[in-house]
Each structure stands twice: as structure tokens, then as C-alpha cells.
Amino acid sequence: MDLSVKQKFESYPENIAVLLSNIRDLIYSVANQDEIIDLTETLKWGEPSYISKIGSTLRFDWKSKHPDQYCIYFNCKTSLIETFKEVYGDTFTYEGNRAIIFKCNQDVPIIELSHCISMALRYKKIKHLNLLGA
């Protein structure tokens, strides 16, 4: 784990660190499944961020001003959230065209979120496809 990301995880409340660690593991699992070997982990805007050479940056974070939720952020200049809304409708709660919001006590729809992560990690290769190839 990147040292700055490790320190960020250590700053989270324990229950939040577990939730976000699960998201981190899912990102790496999807990258492995999609044979993305160039995944870079870093902090961007103080948030754990994951960058693929063929994709768009993914970030996630929890903020104390909204202690009952955490978010996964996508580049708002892409069509990712718009596509997620069309493909998955109300499966997720969205924040504009930049984030998927999860309540800390909700079950995460892993299959659907994995697909969203996959689209983000491969975005540069699939952005020309209708519904990003969904």
C-alpha cells in the first residue's frame, strides 16, 4: 500500500477503514480480472486514488461532516456516472455526475459496482462505445 494512502486509512474511524478497505480490495480485484497491470495507488485531493493508463481516475473517501456515508468519485468530465445511471438506474445513489454514495450500513451491490469500476479503469479504451460497452 502506498504510504500516504496507508496513513489516510489510519486516519479513518476503524469501521470506516474496514468499509473503504473492502472498496480498495474490490478495485484491485477488478483490475486483476481485467488484466490491468499498471494500476497506480496514490492520494489525490487527500483521497485514496487509483489510476490506470487506459482508464479514468477513481477516488473514494469518507468525510466527518457526513459520518453515515462514503463516496466513490469518478471524473465528472467523463460519461461514467451518466452511463451508470442508464445501466443501473436506482441501484445506486448518485451525487451529480461525480460520485456514487453509499450509506455505511448498506450492503454494497458488488456485481454492479465491480462493473462500474471496470468501466472506469478501462474508460479510455471504451469511451467511444455505446453505454461504454455495457
N, C-alpha and C positions, 0 to 999 in steps of 0.2 A: 504494500500500500504506500502511495506517495506520502511523504512525511507531513506535508501541510494538510492533506486530507485526513490522515490519522489524527492529527491534532484537532481538526474540526470535529471528527467523530467523538473525540474525548470531551468536547465541549457540550455535546448534546446530553439531555437527561437520558438515563440508561434505557428506558422503554423506547425512546425515540431513536437512539443509536441502533437498537435491535431492528426496528422497522426500516430504517434507512440502510442498514447493512443488508437486509433482505433485498432491497431495491438494487443496491450495488451488485450483489451476487447475481441477480436476475440480468442486469446489463452485461456482466461478463459471460454468463451462460448463453445469452442470445448472441453475443459477439462470437463466441466459440462455435455455436451452432451454425452461424452464417459465415464461418471461416474468416472472420475479421481478425487479423493478427496484429494490426497496428493500433490498437486501442490505447489512447493516452489518458491517464488519470491526473487531474490537477485541480487547483482551486481557481475558479473564475468568479469574480464578484463575491468572493468569500464563500462560494458554494462548491461542493464536490461536482466536478465536471468531467465528462467523458467524450473524447474526440476521436473520430475515425477519419482517415484520409478520404474515404469515399462517402462520408456521411455528414450530418449536421450535429453540432454540439448538443449534448443532453446535460442538464444540471438537475440537482434536486436539493431541497433544503427544508428545514423546519424553522419557524420563527416564533419567538416567545410571545409576540403580540397576537398570534393565532395558535395558542398552545394545543388545540384539539385537532390540528390538521398539518399535513405536509404536502409539498408540491413537487411535481416533476416538470421542469421547464424545457421548452423547445424553442428554437429560433423563430421569432414572430414574423420574420421575413420569408418563411417557407410556407408551403401549403399543408404542413403536417397536421396541425390541430383541425383545420378545415376538413381534411381527409378523415381524421379520427371521428369527427362529428358525423360525417356522412356514413362511414362504415359501421360505427359502433353506437351512434345515437346517444341515448341517455345511460349507456353503460358506465360512463364517466361523468364527473362534474368538471367543467372547464372554467378557466379564467381567461376570458377573451380568446386571443389566438396565440397564447404563450404558455399555458400550463394546464396540467391535469391535477386536480386537487383530490386528496384522499383524507378522510377522517381517520384519526389514529385508531379508532376501534372498529373500522370496517374491514371486511375481507376484500383483499385485492383480487380483481379478476385477472389471474396470472396469464391465461392464454391470450386474452385480448391485449393486455399490457405488453406482453412479450412481442406481439405483432407490431404494436406501436413503436416499441424500442427498436425492433428490427428495421422498420421503415426509416426511422431517424438515423440509425447507424449506416444505412445504405442510401441515404437521400440523394446524393449527387449522381448515383447510378440509376435511380428510378424516378427522379423528379419529372421526367418527360412522359411517364406512363399515366394513363387514366387511373384515377384513385391510387396512384403510386403503385400500381400493380396488385392492389388488394383484390 
